[in-house]
């Protein structure tokens, strides 16, 4: 098992609300913690490789960008083609999240989830139509779960 030292914890605390919006965010963190940018980056990569950090990426606030219509589409796709079709759905420029999840039969037959965002209901409806056409005859049913409120996305939280 990977053990975090005080420097790793300090880096996690400094980044838990996101990287600073500066031209060189790792340098900014390094200066705050009295480290080199290379040390911050290598430690973060190591924590990611060890599974302590799942991913480092951008989490846009779609609502602030004008995308006020959001829907989690759920699809019933044959298991033997889900990897191939999931790849294709995930590559659509309007899909922000796409993943395979287990079915919970008989109540929940859906195994492919894809989040879409649009500036209007009509835009989201068009995106869903495109996805449905892409999945073709493999689409054995789908639903759309629309967002009704915005939840704050957060990562690791540590005391102190």
C-alpha positions in Angstrom: 0.0 0.0 0.0 1.2 3.5 -0.9 2.0 5.7 2.1 1.5 9.5 1.9 4.0 11.7 3.6 3.5 15.3 4.8 4.6 16.8 1.5 2.1 14.6 -0.5 -0.7 15.7 1.9 0.3 19.3 1.5 0.1 19.0 -2.2 -3.3 17.4 -2.0 -4.5 20.1 0.3 -3.2 22.8 -2.0 -4.9 21.3 -5.1 -8.2 19.9 -3.6 -10.1 22.9 -4.9 -8.4 22.7 -8.2 -5.2 23.9 -9.7 -4.6 27.6 -9.6 -5.6 29.5 -12.7 -2.1 30.8 -13.5 0.1 30.2 -16.6 2.2 27.8 -14.6 0.0 26.2 -11.9 2.5 23.6 -10.7 5.1 26.4 -10.2 2.5 28.4 -8.3 1.8 25.4 -6.0 5.5 24.8 -5.6 6.2 28.3 -4.5 3.4 28.1 -1.9 4.9 24.9 -0.5 8.6 25.7 -0.8 9.1 23.0 -3.4 10.2 22.8 -7.0 7.6 22.5 -9.8 9.3 19.3 -10.9 8.8 17.8 -7.4 5.1 18.8 -7.3 4.5 17.2 -10.7 6.5 14.0 -10.0 4.7 13.5 -6.7 1.3 14.1 -8.3 2.1 11.6 -11.1 3.3 9.1 -8.5 0.1 9.5 -6.5 -1.9 9.0 -9.6 0.0 5.9 -10.6 -0.6 4.5 -7.0 -4.3 5.2 -7.3 -4.3 8.0 -4.6 -5.3 10.5 -7.3 -7.8 9.2 -9.9 -7.3 11.8 -12.5 -6.0 15.3 -13.1 -8.3 17.1 -15.5 -10.5 20.1 -16.2 -13.9 20.1 -14.6 -15.8 22.9 -16.4 -18.8 24.5 -14.9 -21.2 24.0 -17.8 -23.9 26.2 -16.3 -21.6 29.2 -16.2 -20.6 28.5 -19.8 -24.3 28.8 -20.8 -25.0 25.1 -21.0 -28.1 25.0 -18.8 -29.7 21.8 -20.1 -27.9 18.7 -18.9 -29.0 15.1 -19.3 -27.5 11.8 -18.3 -28.5 9.4 -21.1 -28.7 5.8 -20.1 -28.7 3.1 -22.8 -29.4 -0.6 -23.0 -26.7 -2.0 -25.3 -25.7 -5.6 -25.9 -22.7 -6.4 -23.7 -20.7 -7.8 -26.6 -20.6 -4.5 -28.3 -20.6 -2.0 -25.4 -16.8 -1.3 -25.4 -16.8 -0.5 -29.2 -19.9 1.6 -29.0 -19.0 3.3 -25.8 -15.7 4.4 -27.4 -17.7 6.0 -30.3 -20.2 7.7 -28.0 -17.4 9.0 -25.7 -15.7 10.6 -28.7 -18.8 12.7 -29.6 -17.8 16.4 -28.9 -21.0 17.0 -26.9 -20.5 14.1 -24.5 -18.6 15.0 -21.3 -18.7 11.7 -19.5 -19.3 8.2 -20.9 -18.9 4.9 -19.1 -20.1 1.3 -18.7 -22.1 0.5 -15.6 -23.6 -2.8 -14.4 -27.3 -3.5 -15.1 -29.6 -4.1 -12.2 -32.2 -6.3 -13.7 -35.1 -6.4 -13.9 -35.6 -2.8 -12.8 -32.6 -1.2 -14.5 -31.5 -2.6 -17.9 -29.1 0.2 -18.8 -25.4 -0.3 -19.0 -24.0 2.6 -21.0 -24.2 6.1 -19.5 -23.3 9.3 -21.3 -23.7 12.9 -20.0 -24.7 15.6 -22.5 -24.9 19.4 -22.2 -26.7 21.9 -24.3 -27.7 25.5 -24.3 -31.4 24.6 -25.0 -33.7 21.6 -24.6 -33.7 21.3 -28.5 -29.9 21.1 -28.6 -29.9 18.3 -26.0 -32.7 16.5 -27.9 -30.7 16.7 -31.1 -27.6 15.3 -29.4 -29.7 12.4 -28.1 -31.0 11.8 -31.6 -27.4 11.7 -32.9 -26.4 9.2 -30.2 -29.5 7.0 -31.0 -28.6 7.0 -34.7 -25.0 6.1 -33.9 -26.1 3.2 -31.7 -28.6 2.1 -34.4 -30.2 -1.4 -33.9 -27.9 -1.9 -30.8 -30.1 0.6 -28.9 -32.4 -1.6 -27.0 -33.9 1.3 -25.1 -32.8 4.4 -23.4 -33.9 7.1 -20.9 -32.7 10.6 -20.1 -32.2 11.8 -16.6 -32.3 15.6 -16.7 -30.5 17.7 -14.1 -32.7 19.6 -11.8 -30.0 21.3 -9.7 -26.3 22.0 -9.8 -24.2 20.0 -7.4 -20.8 21.3 -6.3 -18.1 18.9 -7.5 -15.3 18.4 -5.0 -12.4 16.1 -4.6 -10.3 15.0 -1.6 -10.9 17.0 1.6 -8.5 16.9 4.5 -8.6 18.6 7.8 -6.1 21.4 8.5 
